[in-house]
Amino acid sequence: MRENLHRFFRAARGAGVRISPSESIDAMRAVADVGFADRDVLRDTFMLTLAKSPEDKRSLAECFDLFFRKPEIQAPATQDNQPQETRESEETGDAQPPSGDGAAGAPSGLGPLAQMLMSQDRNALAAAMANAAAAAGLSEIRFFTQRGIYSSRMLEQLGIAQLRDDLDALTATNPAQAERLAAATDALRDAVRDTVSQALLLYGREESENLRNEVLRNAPMSQLDHRQIEQMRALIRQIARRLRERYSKPRKRQRRGHLDVRRTIRRNAAWGGVPFLTTWKRRHRDKPRIIAICDVSGSVARVSDFFLLLIYSLHEVVSDVRSFAFSSHLIEVSEILDEKDANEAMKDIMAKVGFGSSDYGKSLADFEKLALSAVTPQTTVIVLGDARTNNLDPRADILRRISERSKRLVWLNPEGRMAWGWGDSEMPRYATFCSAVRQCSTARQLERAITDIVAAYQ
Protein backbone atom coordinates (compact mmCIF):
# COMPACT_ATOMS: atom_id res chain seq x y z
CA MET A 1 0.00 0.00 0.00
CA ARG A 2 2.97 2.32 0.43
CA GLU A 3 3.54 2.22 -3.32
CA ASN A 4 -0.16 2.95 -3.86
CA LEU A 5 0.10 5.97 -1.57
CA HIS A 6 3.09 7.27 -3.52
CA ARG A 7 1.10 6.90 -6.74
CA PHE A 8 -1.83 8.72 -5.15
CA PHE A 9 0.42 11.60 -4.08
CA ARG A 10 1.78 11.82 -7.62
CA ALA A 11 -1.75 11.88 -9.04
CA ALA A 12 -2.78 14.56 -6.53
CA ARG A 13 0.18 16.72 -7.53
CA GLY A 14 -0.85 16.31 -11.15
CA ALA A 15 -4.33 17.51 -10.19
CA GLY A 16 -2.82 20.75 -8.86
CA VAL A 17 -2.55 19.94 -5.15
CA ARG A 18 0.81 21.08 -3.87
CA ILE A 19 2.20 18.36 -1.57
CA SER A 20 5.59 18.69 0.07
CA PRO A 21 7.65 15.67 1.19
CA SER A 22 6.93 16.46 4.85
CA GLU A 23 3.17 16.62 4.16
CA SER A 24 3.27 13.27 2.38
CA ILE A 25 5.09 11.75 5.38
CA ASP A 26 2.45 13.17 7.73
CA ALA A 27 -0.31 11.73 5.53
CA MET A 28 1.31 8.29 5.49
CA ARG A 29 1.63 8.30 9.29
CA ALA A 30 -2.03 9.28 9.62
CA VAL A 31 -3.10 6.56 7.18
CA ALA A 32 -1.10 4.01 9.19
CA ASP A 33 -3.27 4.91 12.20
CA VAL A 34 -6.70 4.98 10.52
CA GLY A 35 -6.15 2.16 8.01
CA PHE A 36 -7.84 1.57 4.64
CA ALA A 37 -11.03 -0.19 5.70
CA ASP A 38 -13.26 2.89 5.82
CA ARG A 39 -12.96 4.95 2.63
CA ASP A 40 -14.76 7.96 4.13
CA VAL A 41 -12.30 8.10 7.02
CA LEU A 42 -9.41 7.69 4.57
CA ARG A 43 -10.71 10.55 2.44
CA ASP A 44 -11.07 12.81 5.49
CA THR A 45 -7.53 11.91 6.54
CA PHE A 46 -6.14 13.07 3.22
CA MET A 47 -8.23 16.24 3.39
CA LEU A 48 -6.84 17.12 6.82
CA THR A 49 -3.21 16.36 6.06
CA LEU A 50 -2.85 17.48 2.43
CA ALA A 51 -5.46 20.11 1.51
CA LYS A 52 -4.63 23.73 2.27
CA SER A 53 -7.50 25.54 0.52
CA PRO A 54 -11.04 24.88 -0.74
CA GLU A 55 -9.62 24.39 -4.24
CA ASP A 56 -7.23 21.77 -2.90
CA LYS A 57 -10.11 19.96 -1.21
CA ARG A 58 -12.14 19.83 -4.41
CA SER A 59 -9.19 18.63 -6.48
CA LEU A 60 -8.19 16.09 -3.84
CA ALA A 61 -11.74 14.72 -3.57
CA GLU A 62 -11.99 14.23 -7.34
CA CYS A 63 -8.57 12.61 -7.42
CA PHE A 64 -9.46 10.32 -4.49
CA ASP A 65 -12.68 9.11 -6.12
CA LEU A 66 -10.92 8.48 -9.40
CA PHE A 67 -7.89 6.76 -7.87
CA PHE A 68 -9.78 4.37 -5.58
CA ARG A 69 -12.52 3.53 -8.04
CA LYS A 70 -12.53 -0.18 -8.87
CA PRO A 71 -12.96 -1.30 -12.48
CA GLU A 72 -16.42 -2.66 -13.25
CA ILE A 73 -16.62 -5.80 -15.38
CA GLN A 74 -20.06 -6.54 -16.78
CA ALA A 75 -21.54 -10.00 -16.32
CA PRO A 76 -20.92 -12.12 -19.41
CA ALA A 77 -24.40 -13.63 -19.47
CA THR A 78 -27.92 -12.59 -18.49
CA GLN A 79 -31.28 -14.34 -18.18
CA ASP A 80 -32.12 -13.24 -21.69
CA ASN A 81 -29.08 -14.73 -23.42
CA GLN A 82 -28.89 -18.04 -21.54
CA PRO A 83 -29.64 -21.18 -23.58
CA GLN A 84 -33.32 -22.15 -23.69
CA GLU A 85 -32.65 -25.54 -22.04
CA THR A 86 -30.99 -23.84 -19.07
CA ARG A 87 -33.89 -21.40 -18.57
CA GLU A 88 -36.44 -24.24 -18.76
CA SER A 89 -34.56 -26.36 -16.26
CA GLU A 90 -34.27 -23.38 -13.89
CA GLU A 91 -38.01 -22.72 -14.18
CA THR A 92 -38.93 -26.35 -13.42
CA GLY A 93 -36.29 -26.72 -10.74
CA ASP A 94 -34.66 -29.69 -12.51
CA ALA A 95 -31.30 -28.04 -13.05
CA GLN A 96 -28.43 -30.34 -12.22
CA PRO A 97 -25.33 -29.00 -10.52
CA PRO A 98 -22.25 -29.12 -12.69
CA SER A 99 -19.83 -31.89 -11.88
CA GLY A 100 -16.14 -31.13 -12.19
CA ASP A 101 -16.79 -27.94 -14.09
CA GLY A 102 -15.31 -25.46 -11.60
CA ALA A 103 -16.99 -22.82 -9.49
CA ALA A 104 -20.28 -21.29 -10.59
CA GLY A 105 -20.58 -23.39 -13.74
CA ALA A 106 -17.12 -22.69 -15.17
CA PRO A 107 -15.93 -25.61 -17.34
CA SER A 108 -12.87 -27.50 -16.19
CA GLY A 109 -9.53 -27.33 -17.98
CA LEU A 110 -9.63 -23.56 -18.50
CA GLY A 111 -6.89 -21.14 -17.56
CA PRO A 112 -7.09 -18.91 -14.45
CA LEU A 113 -8.40 -15.87 -16.33
CA ALA A 114 -11.09 -17.84 -18.12
CA GLN A 115 -12.11 -19.45 -14.82
CA MET A 116 -12.51 -16.03 -13.20
CA LEU A 117 -14.52 -14.69 -16.13
CA MET A 118 -16.85 -17.68 -16.33
CA SER A 119 -17.41 -17.78 -12.56
CA GLN A 120 -17.86 -13.99 -12.44
CA ASP A 121 -15.49 -13.65 -9.49
CA ARG A 122 -15.41 -9.86 -9.34
CA ASN A 123 -12.99 -9.62 -6.42
CA ALA A 124 -10.49 -11.92 -8.07
CA LEU A 125 -10.79 -10.04 -11.36
CA ALA A 126 -10.29 -6.68 -9.64
CA ALA A 127 -7.18 -8.00 -7.88
CA ALA A 128 -5.84 -9.46 -11.13
CA MET A 129 -6.36 -6.17 -12.96
CA ALA A 130 -4.62 -4.25 -10.18
CA ASN A 131 -1.65 -6.61 -10.37
CA ALA A 132 -1.59 -6.38 -14.15
CA ALA A 133 -1.66 -2.57 -14.00
CA ALA A 134 1.28 -2.57 -11.61
CA ALA A 135 3.23 -5.07 -13.71
CA ALA A 136 2.55 -3.05 -16.88
CA GLY A 137 3.76 0.17 -15.22
CA LEU A 138 0.43 1.89 -15.80
CA SER A 139 1.34 4.75 -13.46
CA GLU A 140 3.95 5.83 -16.04
CA ILE A 141 1.35 6.69 -18.69
CA ARG A 142 1.60 10.33 -19.76
CA PHE A 143 -0.06 10.88 -23.16
CA PHE A 144 -3.32 9.75 -24.73
CA THR A 145 -1.39 8.16 -27.60
CA GLN A 146 -0.10 5.57 -25.11
CA ARG A 147 -3.53 4.15 -24.28
CA GLY A 148 -3.31 1.33 -26.80
CA ILE A 149 0.18 0.33 -25.66
CA TYR A 150 -0.76 0.09 -21.99
CA SER A 151 -4.03 -1.70 -22.77
CA SER A 152 -2.07 -4.37 -24.66
CA ARG A 153 0.45 -4.66 -21.82
CA MET A 154 -2.29 -5.12 -19.23
CA LEU A 155 -4.04 -7.78 -21.32
CA GLU A 156 -0.76 -9.63 -21.75
CA GLN A 157 -0.16 -9.55 -18.00
CA LEU A 158 -3.69 -10.86 -17.40
CA GLY A 159 -3.07 -13.80 -19.74
CA ILE A 160 -4.95 -12.86 -22.88
CA ALA A 161 -3.01 -15.46 -24.94
CA GLN A 162 -4.20 -18.35 -22.76
CA LEU A 163 -7.70 -16.89 -22.82
CA ARG A 164 -7.73 -17.00 -26.64
CA ASP A 165 -6.67 -20.65 -26.58
CA ASP A 166 -9.43 -21.44 -24.08
CA LEU A 167 -11.96 -19.66 -26.27
CA ASP A 168 -10.90 -21.65 -29.33
CA ALA A 169 -11.12 -24.90 -27.39
CA LEU A 170 -14.62 -24.09 -26.09
CA THR A 171 -15.80 -23.09 -29.57
CA ALA A 172 -15.06 -26.61 -30.79
CA THR A 173 -16.57 -28.45 -27.79
CA ASN A 174 -19.23 -26.20 -26.23
CA PRO A 175 -20.45 -23.31 -28.43
CA ALA A 176 -22.83 -21.98 -25.77
CA GLN A 177 -20.06 -21.68 -23.18
CA ALA A 178 -17.75 -20.24 -25.85
CA GLU A 179 -20.29 -17.52 -26.60
CA ARG A 180 -20.51 -16.72 -22.89
CA LEU A 181 -16.71 -16.55 -22.57
CA ALA A 182 -16.45 -14.34 -25.68
CA ALA A 183 -18.91 -11.87 -24.14
CA ALA A 184 -16.91 -11.92 -20.92
CA THR A 185 -13.70 -11.30 -22.89
CA ASP A 186 -15.24 -8.24 -24.56
CA ALA A 187 -16.31 -6.96 -21.14
CA LEU A 188 -12.75 -7.49 -19.87
CA ARG A 189 -11.30 -5.49 -22.75
CA ASP A 190 -13.73 -2.65 -22.01
CA ALA A 191 -12.72 -2.73 -18.33
CA VAL A 192 -9.03 -2.60 -19.25
CA ARG A 193 -9.64 0.38 -21.55
CA ASP A 194 -11.55 2.14 -18.76
CA THR A 195 -8.69 1.45 -16.33
CA VAL A 196 -6.13 2.86 -18.75
CA SER A 197 -8.29 5.96 -19.36
CA GLN A 198 -8.64 6.41 -15.61
CA ALA A 199 -4.85 6.18 -15.20
CA LEU A 200 -4.38 8.74 -17.98
CA LEU A 201 -6.63 11.17 -16.12
CA LEU A 202 -4.66 10.58 -12.92
CA TYR A 203 -1.07 10.53 -14.13
CA GLY A 204 -1.18 12.25 -17.52
CA ARG A 205 -2.82 15.46 -16.37
CA GLU A 206 0.40 17.05 -15.12
CA GLU A 207 2.35 16.15 -18.26
CA SER A 208 -0.46 17.39 -20.50
CA GLU A 209 -0.66 20.62 -18.54
CA ASN A 210 3.11 21.07 -18.74
CA LEU A 211 3.01 20.50 -22.49
CA ARG A 212 0.12 22.96 -22.87
CA ASN A 213 1.91 25.54 -20.72
CA GLU A 214 5.10 25.09 -22.72
CA VAL A 215 3.18 25.86 -25.90
CA LEU A 216 1.51 28.85 -24.25
CA ARG A 217 4.81 30.21 -22.94
CA ASN A 218 6.12 30.50 -26.48
CA ALA A 219 2.86 31.66 -28.12
CA PRO A 220 2.45 35.36 -28.98
CA MET A 221 0.10 36.76 -26.34
CA SER A 222 -1.56 39.11 -28.82
CA GLN A 223 -2.77 36.17 -30.95
CA LEU A 224 -4.49 34.03 -28.32
CA ASP A 225 -8.15 33.05 -28.64
CA HIS A 226 -10.69 33.35 -25.83
CA ARG A 227 -10.05 29.87 -24.41
CA GLN A 228 -6.29 30.37 -24.46
CA ILE A 229 -6.61 33.73 -22.71
CA GLU A 230 -8.05 32.05 -19.62
CA GLN A 231 -5.29 29.44 -19.73
CA MET A 232 -2.70 32.20 -20.06
CA ARG A 233 -4.12 33.98 -17.01
CA ALA A 234 -3.61 30.79 -15.00
CA LEU A 235 -0.08 30.46 -16.38
CA ILE A 236 0.78 34.05 -15.44
CA ARG A 237 -0.45 33.38 -11.90
CA GLN A 238 1.82 30.33 -11.73
CA ILE A 239 4.78 32.43 -12.90
CA ALA A 240 4.02 35.07 -10.27
CA ARG A 241 3.74 32.41 -7.55
CA ARG A 242 7.14 30.97 -8.47
CA LEU A 243 8.71 34.43 -8.38
CA ARG A 244 7.18 35.09 -4.96
CA GLU A 245 8.48 31.81 -3.61
CA ARG A 246 11.95 32.42 -5.00
CA TYR A 247 12.48 36.04 -4.00
CA SER A 248 10.17 36.83 -1.10
CA LYS A 249 11.74 34.37 1.37
CA PRO A 250 14.90 35.90 2.87
CA ARG A 251 17.77 33.50 3.32
CA LYS A 252 19.84 33.49 6.47
CA ARG A 253 23.05 33.85 4.50
CA GLN A 254 21.66 36.89 2.73
CA ARG A 255 20.73 38.50 6.05
CA ARG A 256 24.16 38.14 7.62
CA GLY A 257 26.30 38.28 4.48
CA HIS A 258 29.34 36.18 3.54
CA LEU A 259 32.21 35.17 5.79
CA ASP A 260 35.15 37.62 5.65
CA VAL A 261 38.05 35.19 5.98
CA ARG A 262 40.87 37.76 6.24
CA ARG A 263 39.26 39.87 8.93
CA THR A 264 38.16 36.75 10.83
CA ILE A 265 41.78 35.40 10.93
CA ARG A 266 43.15 38.77 12.06
CA ARG A 267 40.49 39.12 14.71
CA ASN A 268 41.31 35.71 16.19
CA ALA A 269 45.12 35.98 16.08
CA ALA A 270 45.26 35.99 19.89
CA TRP A 271 43.74 32.48 19.95
CA GLY A 272 46.15 31.01 17.42
CA GLY A 273 43.78 31.56 14.52
CA VAL A 274 40.93 29.53 16.04
CA PRO A 275 37.82 31.39 14.78
CA PHE A 276 36.02 32.11 18.04
CA LEU A 277 34.82 35.43 16.60
CA THR A 278 33.59 35.68 13.00
CA THR A 279 33.33 38.67 10.73
CA TRP A 280 30.85 38.87 7.88
CA LYS A 281 30.79 40.86 4.68
CA ARG A 282 27.55 42.71 4.32
CA ARG A 283 26.42 44.20 1.06
CA HIS A 284 24.01 47.08 1.12
CA ARG A 285 20.82 46.41 -0.81
CA ASP A 286 18.55 49.16 -1.95
CA LYS A 287 14.90 48.89 -1.05
CA PRO A 288 13.22 47.93 -4.31
CA ARG A 289 11.07 50.52 -5.99
CA ILE A 290 9.32 49.85 -9.25
CA ILE A 291 7.19 52.11 -11.41
CA ALA A 292 5.34 50.33 -14.18
CA ILE A 293 3.92 52.28 -17.13
CA CYS A 294 1.66 50.18 -19.37
CA ASP A 295 0.27 50.95 -22.78
CA VAL A 296 -3.28 49.56 -22.81
CA SER A 297 -4.30 50.87 -26.21
CA GLY A 298 -6.09 48.59 -28.63
CA SER A 299 -2.95 47.24 -30.31
CA VAL A 300 -1.31 45.94 -27.09
CA ALA A 301 -4.22 45.79 -24.63
CA ARG A 302 -4.12 42.00 -24.28
CA VAL A 303 -0.38 41.89 -23.53
CA SER A 304 -0.75 44.76 -21.05
CA ASP A 305 -3.53 42.86 -19.31
CA PHE A 306 -1.15 39.97 -18.63
CA PHE A 307 1.62 42.34 -17.58
CA LEU A 308 -0.62 44.14 -15.08
CA LEU A 309 -1.77 40.77 -13.77
CA LEU A 310 1.84 39.80 -13.13
CA ILE A 311 2.59 43.09 -11.39
CA TYR A 312 -0.59 42.61 -9.35
CA SER A 313 0.72 39.28 -8.11
CA LEU A 314 4.22 40.50 -7.24
CA HIS A 315 3.43 42.79 -4.33
CA GLU A 316 4.85 40.24 -1.91
CA VAL A 317 8.21 40.48 -3.67
CA VAL A 318 8.41 44.23 -4.24
CA SER A 319 6.78 46.27 -1.52
CA ASP A 320 6.90 49.63 -3.30
CA VAL A 321 5.16 49.37 -6.66
CA ARG A 322 3.33 52.14 -8.49
CA SER A 323 1.51 51.29 -11.68
CA PHE A 324 0.22 53.55 -14.45
CA ALA A 325 -1.82 52.76 -17.54
CA PHE A 326 -2.39 54.87 -20.64
CA SER A 327 -3.70 55.02 -24.15
CA SER A 328 -4.64 58.56 -25.14
CA HIS A 329 -3.93 59.77 -21.57
CA LEU A 330 -2.31 58.32 -18.45
CA ILE A 331 -3.80 57.48 -15.06
CA GLU A 332 -2.41 55.81 -11.94
CA VAL A 333 -3.91 52.39 -11.26
CA SER A 334 -2.03 51.43 -8.08
CA GLU A 335 -5.08 51.73 -5.84
CA ILE A 336 -7.19 49.68 -8.23
CA LEU A 337 -4.63 46.87 -8.18
CA ASP A 338 -4.33 47.05 -4.38
CA GLU A 339 -8.01 47.18 -3.49
CA LYS A 340 -9.67 44.87 -6.03
CA ASP A 341 -9.16 41.29 -7.08
CA ALA A 342 -7.36 40.57 -10.31
CA ASN A 343 -10.35 40.17 -12.65
CA GLU A 344 -12.20 43.23 -11.36
CA ALA A 345 -9.01 45.31 -11.43
CA MET A 346 -8.29 44.41 -15.06
CA LYS A 347 -11.87 45.21 -16.12
CA ASP A 348 -11.84 48.52 -14.25
CA ILE A 349 -8.53 49.61 -15.75
CA MET A 350 -9.54 48.72 -19.29
CA ALA A 351 -12.90 50.46 -18.84
CA LYS A 352 -11.23 53.68 -17.73
CA VAL A 353 -8.33 53.98 -20.12
CA GLY A 354 -8.07 50.88 -22.31
CA PHE A 355 -8.58 50.22 -26.02
CA GLY A 356 -8.01 53.85 -27.02
CA SER A 357 -5.65 55.34 -29.59
CA SER A 358 -2.17 55.63 -28.10
CA ASP A 359 -0.61 59.06 -27.55
CA TYR A 360 2.81 58.55 -26.01
CA GLY A 361 3.65 62.27 -25.93
CA LYS A 362 0.60 63.29 -23.90
CA SER A 363 0.87 60.21 -21.67
CA LEU A 364 4.52 60.94 -20.84
CA ALA A 365 3.55 64.54 -20.09
CA ASP A 366 0.83 63.27 -17.73
CA PHE A 367 3.38 61.06 -15.99
CA GLU A 368 5.76 63.98 -15.62
CA LYS A 369 3.08 65.93 -13.77
CA LEU A 370 1.87 63.00 -11.64
CA ALA A 371 4.96 61.08 -10.62
CA LEU A 372 8.26 62.33 -12.01
CA SER A 373 9.16 63.63 -8.55
CA ALA A 374 8.77 60.06 -7.19
CA VAL A 375 11.48 58.74 -9.52
CA THR A 376 14.71 58.43 -7.53
CA PRO A 377 18.09 56.74 -8.05
CA GLN A 378 16.57 53.66 -6.32
CA THR A 379 13.66 53.39 -8.79
CA THR A 380 13.40 51.01 -11.70
CA VAL A 381 10.97 52.28 -14.33
CA ILE A 382 9.38 49.68 -16.60
CA VAL A 383 7.57 50.74 -19.75
CA LEU A 384 5.48 48.22 -21.64
CA GLY A 385 4.37 49.38 -25.07
CA ASP A 386 4.91 49.13 -28.80
CA ALA A 387 6.16 52.77 -29.04
CA ARG A 388 3.73 53.51 -31.87
CA THR A 389 2.80 57.17 -31.48
CA ASN A 390 0.28 57.49 -34.35
CA ASN A 391 2.65 60.12 -35.84
CA LEU A 392 2.16 62.40 -32.82
CA ASP A 393 4.93 64.13 -30.86
CA PRO A 394 6.79 61.30 -29.02
CA ARG A 395 8.17 63.65 -26.31
CA ALA A 396 11.40 61.71 -26.01
CA ASP A 397 12.79 64.55 -23.90
CA ILE A 398 10.52 63.49 -21.01
CA LEU A 399 11.75 59.93 -21.31
CA ARG A 400 15.31 61.25 -21.14
CA ARG A 401 14.55 63.05 -17.87
CA ILE A 402 12.98 59.88 -16.46
CA SER A 403 16.10 57.95 -17.42
CA GLU A 404 18.40 60.50 -15.79
CA ARG A 405 16.49 60.39 -12.49
CA SER A 406 15.98 56.61 -12.24
CA LYS A 407 18.24 53.69 -11.45
CA ARG A 408 17.19 51.86 -14.57
CA LEU A 409 14.73 52.38 -17.38
CA VAL A 410 13.59 49.13 -18.96
CA TRP A 411 11.36 49.03 -22.05
CA LEU A 412 9.43 45.88 -22.89
CA ASN A 413 8.09 45.88 -26.44
CA PRO A 414 5.50 43.24 -27.46
CA GLU A 415 6.35 43.69 -31.16
CA GLY A 416 9.07 41.82 -32.98
CA ARG A 417 12.38 43.61 -33.41
CA MET A 418 11.98 43.69 -37.18
CA ALA A 419 9.01 46.05 -36.75
CA TRP A 420 10.86 48.58 -34.57
CA GLY A 421 11.36 51.89 -36.38
CA TRP A 422 8.92 51.14 -39.19
CA GLY A 423 5.81 53.24 -39.78
CA ASP A 424 4.92 55.28 -36.69
CA SER A 425 7.19 53.29 -34.36
CA GLU A 426 9.52 55.52 -32.33
CA MET A 427 11.29 52.62 -30.65
CA PRO A 428 14.82 53.49 -31.90
CA ARG A 429 14.49 57.02 -30.50
CA TYR A 430 13.14 55.83 -27.15
CA ALA A 431 15.77 53.07 -26.93
CA THR A 432 18.51 55.70 -26.77
CA PHE A 433 17.48 56.58 -23.20
CA CYS A 434 16.75 53.06 -21.93
CA SER A 435 19.04 50.89 -19.84
CA ALA A 436 17.57 47.79 -21.47
CA VAL A 437 15.15 47.16 -24.32
CA ARG A 438 13.60 43.73 -24.73
CA GLN A 439 11.15 42.07 -27.02
CA CYS A 440 8.34 40.78 -24.79
CA SER A 441 5.66 39.14 -26.91
CA THR A 442 5.42 35.78 -25.12
CA ALA A 443 4.95 34.67 -21.54
CA ARG A 444 8.47 33.20 -21.47
CA GLN A 445 10.00 36.52 -22.49
CA LEU A 446 7.84 38.37 -19.97
CA GLU A 447 8.86 35.97 -17.18
CA ARG A 448 12.56 36.39 -17.98
CA ALA A 449 12.29 40.16 -18.04
CA ILE A 450 10.45 40.43 -14.71
CA THR A 451 12.75 37.83 -13.12
CA ASP A 452 15.84 39.83 -14.08
CA ILE A 453 14.31 43.03 -12.73
CA VAL A 454 13.32 41.50 -9.39
CA ALA A 455 16.59 39.56 -9.05
CA ALA A 456 18.56 42.79 -9.27
CA TYR A 457 17.27 43.73 -5.81
CA GLN A 458 18.16 40.43 -4.15
N, C-alpha and C positions, 0 to 999 in steps of 0.2 A: 504493500500500500504506500510505502514511502515513494516509490517511483511514480505511482499514480498521483500523489500529492505534488510532486515536482512538475508533472505534466499539467496538472490543474493550475499551478502558479504560472506556468508559461502561457497557458491559454488565457488566464486572467490578465496578464500583462499585455497580451495581444489585443484584448478587449478594451484596453485603455486604463486599466487599474494599475496604479504605480505601487509596486510591492518591493520593498527593500529586503536584503538578505536577513536582517534582524527581524523584520515583520514575518517573513516566511518561517523562521525558526520559532517565533512565538506561536504562530498558527499551528505548526506541527506539534508543539508541546500541548496546546489546548486540545487538539484532535486526539492525542494520545490519552487524554483524560476522559473525554466524552465518548470516544469510540465512533464507529460507523453505523451502528444499528439503526439509530433514529435519524433519518435524513433531515427533518426539520431542525433538530438540535445541531446537526452538522452544518447546515446552512447558516444558522444564527451564529455559530462559532466563527465561521469565516467572515461574516458581516462585522462582528465585534473586533476581530483581530486584524482585518485587512482593509476594510472600507474606511475612508476618511472624509467622504462627502456624500450627499444624496446621489450624485451621478455615479460615484463608485459603487454604491449599493445597488443601483439599477443594473449597471454593467455586470457586477459580480453575481447578482441573482440570475440574470440571463445566461451567463457563462456556467453557473452551477447546474441549472436545469439541463442545459445542453450537454455538459460533460458527463453527468451521472444518469443520463437517459439510456435505458437499455434498448437494444435493437429488437424490433417486433418482427417475428416470423409468422406469416399467416399459416393457418392450418392447411395441409395439402388436400384434404378431402372434406366434403360437407354431406349433409343428409341428401342433398339433391343430386350429387354426382356419385353416390355409392352405387354399386351394382344392384340390379333389381332383386337378385336372389338374397343378397345380404339384408336389404330393407324388409323383404317378406319374412325372412327368418327372425328378424328383430321384432316385427309386429306380432308374430305368432308365439314368440318366446322360445323357438326351437333352435336358436343359434348355438353352435357348438364352440367351446373355447378352443383356440388354436393350440396345437400340440407341437412343441419344439420350434415354434416360429418366432421366438423372441417376445419381448415385452410389447403389450398393447397391439398385438397383431402384426408385428414386424417379422417378415420371413427370415428364416435362419440362413447363415452363410453370407450375409451382407457385411460390408465394412462398417466401422464405427460411425461414420457420418451418415450413411444410409440408415443405420439402425436408429440414430437419433431423430432423423427426419420422419421415418415411418412411425416411430412411437410417439412423435410430437413431444419430446422431452425438452421443454422450453429452457429450463435451467441449465441443462447440459449444453444446449446449443448456444445460449448466451455466454457460458464459460468458454466454450470452444472458440467463439468469435472473438472474445476478449484476448485469448491466448494467441489467436492468429493475427490480430491487429498488432499485438506487441512484437511478435516474431517478424512481421512484415515491416516494422518500423513506421507504423502509420502516423505517429506523432511528428515525423519529419516531413510530412506533406506541406507544401508551401503554395503551389499554384494549381489552378483548376485543370490545367493540361495534364496533371499527374494523376487524375482520378482513375483513369483506365489502368495505369500501371499498378497502383496500390490495390485496386479491386482484384486484378489478376494475382497479385502476390498473396492477398488474403485467401482467395479461393484455393491457391496451391497449398497454403499452410493448412487449410481445413481438410484437404484431401479430395479435391475435385476430380483428380484422375481416377482414383478408386471408385468414386461415385459414378463416373461415366461407365466404368466396367460393370458395376452392379446394375446400372440401368439397362445396359445391353443384355446382360444375363436374364434379367426379369422380363424383358420384352420377348425373349424366346420362350420362356417357361410360363409366365403369368402376366398376360397383357394388362389385366385390371390393376394389379399391384404396380406394374411398370408405369401405367398412366398416373397412378397416385404419387409415385416417387418422382416422376417428371414434374408434376405440379409443385411438389415440395422443393425440388431443385430450383425451379423458377422463383419461388418465394425466397429461397436462400440467396439467390443472386440479387434480388431486389433489396434484401436486408443488408447485404454487403455493400451495395451501392449507397444505401442510406447511411451506413456507418462511415463510409469514406467521405461522403458529403458533410456529415456532421463533424468529422475530424478536420476537413478543410475550413469550415466555419470557425473552429476552435483555434487551429494552429496556423492557418494561412492568412488570417485577418491582418496580423502585424506586418507580414511580408508584403501583402497586397497594398496596405496603407503606406508602407515605406516606398514601394515602387510608385504609387500614385503621387506621393509627396515629392519624390525625386523628379518626376515629370513636371509637377507644378513649380518646383524651385527654379527650373530652367525655362519655364514658359513665360513669354512676355505678358506682364500683368495687364497691359492695355487691351489684350486680345482675348481675354477670358470670357466665357459665356456665363449665364446666370448661375448654373449649377456649380461651375468651377470657382465662381466668386466666393460662395459660401465655404467651399473647401479651402480656398486660399486664406480666408479669414481665420479658420481653425489652424492653418499652418503658421500664419503670422503670430498667433497666440502661443503656439509651441516654441517658436523662435524666441519670443520675448521671455517665456518662462525659462528657457535654457540660459539666456543672458542674465536673468535675475539670479539664477542659481549659481552661475559662474562668478559673477562680479559683486553680488550684494553681500556675500558671506566673508567677513574679514578673516584672514588667516593670522595665526599667532605670530608666524615669522614676519609677516608684513607689519604687524603692530610694533614689534620690538626691533626690527631691522635685521641686518646680517652681522655675524661675528667679526669684530675688528681684531685680527690675529696679532698684529704688531703692537697695538696699544695694550691688548690683554697681556702679552708677554712682558712688556715693560712694567706694567702695573703690578705684576706678580713676581718681579725679580727678587724681592726679599724672601720669598718662599721657594727659591730655587726653580722658578718657572712653573710651579704647580698652579694651575689656573683657579685659585680660590675666588678671585674677582674677575668678572667678564666685562668686556666693553663691546658695545654694539654700534654698528653704523646705522644711522637713521637718515632716511632721505625724505626731505620735505615734499609733501604732495598737496597740490592745490585742491581746494574744494571744487568739485566739478560744477560748472555752470554751462548750460546749453540753451541756446535760442534757436528754435526751429521756425523757418519761414517756408510755407508750403503754397505752391501754386495749385489752386483747385479749380482752374478754368476747365472748360469742356474738354480740351485736348488731353489733359493729364489728370482729370478728376479721379479716375479710378485708382491710379498709382498713388496719388496723394492720400486717398482714403486709407490704403494699406499703411502708408508711412505714418499717418496720424495715429492709426491703431497701434502701431509698434511703439511710438512715443508715449501713447497713453499707458501702455503696459510696462514702461521702463521707469516709472517713478520710484520704484524701490531701489533702483541702481543709482540714478542721478536725482538728488533731492531738489536741485534748483533747475527747473525746466520752465521756460516760457515759450509758448507756441503761438504762431501767427499764421493766418490763412488769407489768401488774396486771389482775386481775379481782376476785376476792374478797379477795386480798392482793397485796402488791407485792414483787417480787424484782429484783435487779440482773442484767442480761443482757449487760453489757459484755464479760465474758470469753468468753461464748458467741459473740458476734459477732466477736470478735478471733481466736479459735482455730479456728473451724469455717467451712466454706464456707457459702454463702448458704442452700442448700436444707436442709442438716443443721441450721444454726442456727435457721431458722424452725420446723422440726419440733420441735426440742428445746424452744424457748421455748413453743410452743403446747402441748406435752405437759406442761410443768411448771405453767403458769399460765393457759393459754388456755381459751376457751369456757366459762368459769364465769359466775356471776352477779355483776355489778359492784357493788362496795362502795367508793365514792369516799372516804368518811370514814376507813375503816380503812386504805385504801391510802395516803392522804395522811399518816396517822399513821405508817405504816411508813416512808414516805420521810423524814419528819421525824427519825426515829431513825437511819436509814441514812446520809443524805446532806445534811441541811439545813446542816450545818457546811461543806460543800464549795461551797455557793452563795455567791458573792462578787459585788461590783459589776462584775466582768468577765464574768459568766456570763449566758448566755441560756437560759432554761428554756422548753422546748416541751412542751406537753401536747396529746396527741391523744386525743380521746374525745368521746362524745356527751353527757356530763354527766348521764346518767340514773342516779340513785342508788338506784333501787328503794325510794323513800320512806324511806331510812335517813339518818342524820345526815350532811350533806354536808361538815362540818368546813371551812367557808369560812375560818375563822380561821387555819388552817394555810396555806392558799393566800395569805392576806394577808401572812403572815410571809415566805413564799417571794418574793412580789412585792417586799417591802421590802428584802430582801437582794440581789436579783438586778439585773442591768442591764436586762433585759427579760423579761417573761413573756408568751409567745405561746400562744394556745389555738387549735388547729385542730379544728373540729367537722365530722364527716362528714355530719351531718344538715342538711337545709335550714333556713334561718332562720325559716321559718314555724312550724317545730316547736319552736323554742327557748322554754322556759318553759311548755310544755304537759305535762300529766301529771306524771311524776316528774322532768322535766328541771329542773336547777338552773342552767342556763346563764346566765340574767340575773344571778343572785347571784355566780357565779364571774366573769362578765365585768367586774364592778366593779373587780376587782383585777388585771386583765390589761392589758398595754400594747397588745396587738392581739388581736382575735378574728376569725377568718376561717372561712367555710364552706370545707370541703376534702373534697368528695365525689367529685371527678374527678382524673385524673392531671394535667390542666392546672392546676387550682387547687393541687394539691400541689406541682407544679414551681414555680409562681410564689411560693408561700409559702416554700419552702426556698431559692429563689434570692434572695429579699429578705433572708432571715436571714443567708445566707453573704455576700452582697454588703456587708452592713453592716460587715464586718470588713476589707474590702479598702481 
